[in-house]
Amino acid sequence: MPLVVQKYGGSSLADADRIRHVARRVAAERDAGSSLVVVVSAMGDTTDHLIELARQITRDPDPREMDRLLVTGEYQSSALVAMALHTLGVPAVSLTGAQAGIRTDGSHGRARIANVDPARIVREIGAGNVVIVAGFQGSTADTYAAGEVTTLGRGGSDTTAVALAARLRADRCEIFTDVEGIFTADPRVVPEARLLPVIGYEEMLELAHQGAQVMQVRAVELGWVNDVEIAVRSTFSDHPGTRIKEDPDVEQRNKVRGLATDRNVAKVTVVAVPDRPGIARTLFVPLADAGINVDVIVQNVSHDGTTDVSFTVPRSELARARRLLEPVVGEMGARELTADESVAKVSIVGAGIQNAPGYAARMFGTLADEGINIEMISTSEVRITCMINEADLQRAARALHRAFQLERPEPEVAAAR
Amino acid sequence: MPLVVQKYGGSSLADADRIRHVARRVAAERDAGSSLVVVVSAMGDTTDHLIELARQITRDPDPREMDRLLVTGEYQSSALVAMALHTLGVPAVSLTGAQAGIRTDGSHGRARIANVDPARIVREIGAGNVVIVAGFQGSTADTYAAGEVTTLGRGGSDTTAVALAARLRADRCEIFTDVEGIFTADPRVVPEARLLPVIGYEEMLELAHQGAQVMQVRAVELGWVNDVEIAVRSTFSDHPGTRIKEDPDVEQRNKVRGLATDRNVAKVTVVAVPDRPGIARTLFVPLADAGINVDVIVQNVSHDGTTDVSFTVPRSELARARRLLEPVVGEMGARELTADESVAKVSIVGAGIQNAPGYAARMFGTLADEGINIEMISTSEVRITCMINEADLQRAARALHRAFQLERPEPEVAAAR
């Protein structure tokens, strides 16, 4: 009997009607002969609501108590999905992340999965139950004795699903969401964006890193490392969606697979830093310790013994980054710290892109033809990112989509795989 | 260092402001030198909201999943109270009922506490923490291995608090609520009702049974059996409230201590039952199995070989009672089952009341003088209950309050104890 792991996101479980719909999907898969482990997020905006409640109490909640608060959203949705399955005559039990054997380190709010003990899930499947697992969470050990519940960070239910699929050697791992799959660009920015039937892990990682918010980055990494093929599909249609998998034929195809756009960006500049070794460490270690992602770092050549260092942080983290860096800037003897919140990032992503210089030239040329100024550039093996003015973002994305012919269907060979 | 168990109800925790207020009360008690275990209910109407969510999914939720859903309300409030204490510099940890060692039987939705394993609480108190315990819940065993979370029924947080106070041999057990204490009658029905400084366990039990909803009946029983003195107090004032305790001076005082009024009543009559042994068992065992409380049973004398059996059930349970009884009524050969939802109960409560017949006479006489018809009567050692028309309830209660001079202050000796 094939074992299928499905994950349903918060918008797929936003109310009783949607929970019933999800239950019907799960029941249909079971009727087709599968054993199922179903990972669920919290209903709708439950998690945001709980965060707001905590914020009304304190600006600096204890991480342990915050995790104990937030795990309840998935406890609730998992119990409700189990009830909805019962109404369809499907035997089902809900389990917390801890009961499902998700063992994590002790980093509250952004715990990493250390291992998965599948004993309870295996037992429940053996008893004929569909197992509904509360996503986004685990525990450091047996919570009754001394362990603590932990959460895996925003979008952590994706990671729960992929970790369970890997450990249980599931035949399929399906991430159900409110979009049809992974597109060549965000359809809200580029209306002519096209659904990708297949995308490689590395390309997907770069798209996710650069703002495509369909899947959590860590879940893609975990799938890559464990060779778990992941289907990203819509809860509300029967479209097969996008398969994320090792992509051996990548050399045969158009190298640019998609665009990513990201408005959650702020540019921070530390002005006139005395130019000596260790600047990067002094600036970036405090940010890394605080879990703030730094991206696109540029250090200008210095003439007078000082240098300007610019980098980007998520716009939502700017206030926190400022608080952390302002004392450091003083200690370094730099003149000041400035920030620009009117920027955005646009990236082209495709395996092998850096070894084909023509792509960089075409990207820069396209933006120049549109009269769009590039403020900063960063690249990886599979990505080129330009930071531009946020007001130019949509125009830039549509021009790049056309320039790389992303609206054209893939060759038949790829679509049929 | 004295050990104090405090319990705060849902209305005391309805929003962030009230949670902060509760934290200040707890902090003040700690500053006065006490160790504290704080039992919390779910915030405001959280539990009702969760029940409604489940009802939107199914009319017949699986009891295990229902308990898993409902326990989350107290998980949330316990984490938020701990956060609020942290903002006051008070070290605090929240624990689930399971972690607090509340071990129950497996009756989901109305579990009984089997025992309390205080190891984790004792350890946390030893570490200097205020321990915030999610009330209303426990678990059948270690939930990680094989145990299941259970809930103790509506108002179960009172029972959690008294059970912990008993097991930990607490110096005080305080139930904080939105009223000042126990009154001689419901002040919404009888405006001249007076706060009782002290009430005996048995009297309190009868008041609670007969509609005074300040405390859960089981919590009072548990306090009585374990000789835990319980203070019922207001979260929003410094009034000492009412102490529930063994009351040795009861013979010295006015025997009627209070009135109870209850509108959550329906009268059920099974008409023309063939009169043979076993009628009561046939009717009442299915109701008991379903957890429906039956009260005030009257069986009319039969002349033609049949009899009418009348009894009361909570009005909120009438629909369920009907569904359970209608097939039984057919099998018994009774003519029909009728129900009257326009009734209410008024009770006088006082230790030794049944051994002083003058009280019954005065009660019936008072109602007669008011022209109020008594439909059914039931009595216990410490209580006389009359079922009357609901429309007469307020008039009856005020007349009885006057007739038994309940507005008069207690003798000094009682108030000073």
Interface residues (C-beta under 8 A of the other chain):
Chain A: D15 A16 I19 R20 L50 L53 A54 Q56 I57 T58 P61 D62 R64 E65 M66 R68 L69 V71 T72 Y75 Q76 S78 A79 L80 A82 M83 A84 H86 T87 V93 S94 T96 A98 Q99 S139 D142 T143 Y144 A145 G147
Chain B: D15 A16 I19 R20 L50 L53 A54 Q56 I57 T58 P61 D62 R64 E65 M66 R68 L69 V71 T72 Y75 Q76 S78 A79 L80 A82 M83 A84 H86 T87 V93 S94 T96 A98 Q99 S139 D142 T143 Y144 A145 G147
